[in-house]
Amino acid sequence: MKYNNINYIDKLDQLQTAFVYSTKLAEAIGVSRRTLLNWRQKPESISAEYRLDIDVLYCRHFLIPEWDDPKQSFEAVLLPDDMPHNKALFLPFLRRLSYGTIEIETDMAKADFDNIIDGKNMPKNMDRQTFLEGFNAFITHKQLWQKIVEHGEPMPITVDSIKTLHADFMRGIHDNAGFFSTKIRVMGRLEGVQTTEPEDIEEEMIRWVYKEAKAVTLDAIAKAHAYFILIHPFGDGNGRVGRALVMAQCLNARLMPPVFDGKNRAMYYAAMQHAMKHGRYAPLVRLFYEAAKLD
């Protein structure tokens, strides 16, 4: 993502032109005008949380309009023929995919994730929840890969299999692992988006499965993902389950799954919000194709 190569003072300067008044820019980021002035003097003082807020805002105002072209077309990104049984190719991919989905939602360091996967024991000074988040993510993605790719068994995507995915990610972390939420859920960084009412989740998920489960193009899978996250059926772990469903749908169709991580997280949030609030999917579709390219 090109916004990663722009320093934060330049991003703030460009955003200032969009908001005109520094008070409005500060309000959009969620800080005081004084904080903006301090950042300009000491950009290294901008915390990771606010760096992400600035990046998301930058994407919304400058990249989303550039990418919002419904006439754009992309070539399908197929799963490489030599990848399924080549550990030198697919194991690094699985690690990157698994850490990426955790990196988007938690502050887990890459070194901690590597220690979890390589050591298979809880590293010192790590709490049990952090360990399980990393371990469950890698094992769940690995099992999906083994079932669909190595054993040649497409994953049937049903309401029950989605609940099982959630249980796999959240086992030992939450008591409600594998069960739909009975409470109102908040979207976090996806502002202004209303999730499905708790009493309607089961019916809406049945509808999602009927309409979206058999998607076989990256365009359709991207739109299905936005729809799933909009439903937000679980109390926690919706992003992890939703991105695992993307992986399963792609592997079922022999497509290369997109990888979402810290490098494209801001655009992921911005494109998802654009799709949910405005019904315009072009930026999200483009992001899926960009994220599916092998480096």
Residue pairs with C-beta under 8 A, 6 or more apart in sequence:
1 63
1 263
1 264
1 266
1 267
2 63
3 11
3 55
3 58
3 59
3 62
3 63
3 266
3 267
4 263
6 58
7 43
8 39
8 43
8 46
8 51
8 54
9 39
9 40
9 43
11 54
11 55
11 58
12 25
12 36
12 39
12 40
12 54
14 58
14 61
14 62
15 25
15 28
15 54
15 57
15 58
15 61
16 22
16 25
18 61
18 62
19 25
19 28
22 33
22 36
23 33
25 36
26 32
26 33
26 35
26 36
28 57
29 36
29 50
29 53
29 54
29 57
30 50
30 53
31 50
38 45
39 45
39 46
46 54
48 107
52 189
52 265
52 266
55 265
55 266
56 189
56 266
56 269
56 270
58 266
59 266
59 267
59 269
59 270
59 271
60 270
60 273
60 274
63 267
63 270
63 283
64 270
64 271
64 274
64 283
67 271
67 282
67 283
67 286
67 287
68 274
68 280
68 282
68 283
69 282
70 280
70 281
70 282
72 282
72 285
72 286
74 218
74 285
74 286
74 289
76 217
76 218
76 255
77 218
77 255
77 256
77 289
77 292
77 293
78 254
78 255
78 256
79 149
79 250
79 251
79 254
79 255
79 256
80 89
80 256
80 294
82 89
83 89
83 90
83 93
84 90
84 149
84 150
85 150
90 145
90 149
93 259
93 294
94 138
94 141
94 142
94 145
95 113
95 114
95 117
95 138
96 259
96 261
97 141
97 247
97 257
97 259
98 113
98 117
98 134
98 137
98 138
98 141
98 142
99 108
99 110
99 113
99 134
99 137
99 261
100 259
100 260
100 261
100 262
101 137
101 141
101 239
101 240
101 243
101 244
101 260
101 261
102 108
102 113
102 133
102 134
102 137
102 240
103 110
103 261
103 262
103 265
104 239
104 260
104 261
104 262
104 265
104 268
105 239
105 240
106 130
106 133
108 130
108 133
108 134
112 123
112 126
112 130
112 134
113 134
113 138
115 123
115 126
116 122
116 123
116 126
116 131
116 134
116 135
116 138
117 134
117 135
117 138
120 135
122 128
122 131
123 131
128 172
129 173
132 171
132 172
132 173
133 173
136 168
136 169
136 170
136 171
136 172
136 173
137 169
137 240
139 168
140 165
140 168
140 169
140 244
141 244
141 247
143 168
144 155
144 244
144 247
144 248
144 251
145 251
147 153
147 155
148 154
148 155
148 248
148 251
148 252
149 251
154 251
154 252
155 161
155 248
155 251
155 252
157 209
157 213
157 214
157 245
157 248
157 249
157 252
158 209
158 213
159 202
159 205
159 206
159 209
162 205
162 209
162 233
162 241
162 245
163 178
163 179
163 180
164 178
165 241
165 244
165 245
166 177
166 178
166 179
166 234
166 237
166 241
167 177
167 178
169 177
169 237
169 240
169 241
169 244
170 176
170 177
170 178
170 234
170 236
170 237
171 177
173 236
174 235
174 236
174 237
176 234
176 235
179 234
180 198
180 201
180 202
180 205
180 233
180 234
181 198
181 201
181 232
181 233
181 234
181 235
182 198
183 198
183 235
184 195
184 197
184 198
185 195
185 232
185 234
185 235
185 238
186 195
187 193
187 195
187 232
189 269
190 229
190 269
190 272
190 273
190 276
191 273
192 273
192 277
193 230
193 273
193 276
193 277
195 230
195 231
195 232
196 204
196 230
196 231
196 232
196 233
201 231
201 233
204 231
204 233
205 231
205 233
208 224
208 227
208 228
208 231
211 224
211 227
212 220
212 223
212 224
212 227
212 228
213 224
213 249
215 221
215 223
215 224
215 249
215 253
216 249
216 252
216 253
216 255
217 253
218 250
218 255
218 258
218 285
218 288
218 289
218 292
219 281
219 285
219 288
221 246
221 249
221 250
221 253
221 255
221 288
222 281
222 284
222 285
222 287
222 288
223 275
223 281
223 284
223 285
224 245
224 249
225 242
225 243
225 245
225 246
225 284
225 288
226 272
226 275
226 276
226 281
226 284
228 238
228 241
228 242
228 245
229 238
229 239
229 242
229 272
229 276
230 276
232 238
234 241
243 260
246 257
246 258
246 288
247 257
250 256
250 257
250 258
250 292
251 257
255 292
256 292
256 293
256 294
257 292
258 287
258 288
258 289
258 290
258 291
258 292
259 291
259 292
260 268
260 291
264 287
264 290
264 291
267 283
267 287
268 287
270 283
271 283
271 284
271 286
271 287
272 284
274 280
274 283
274 284
275 281
275 283
275 284
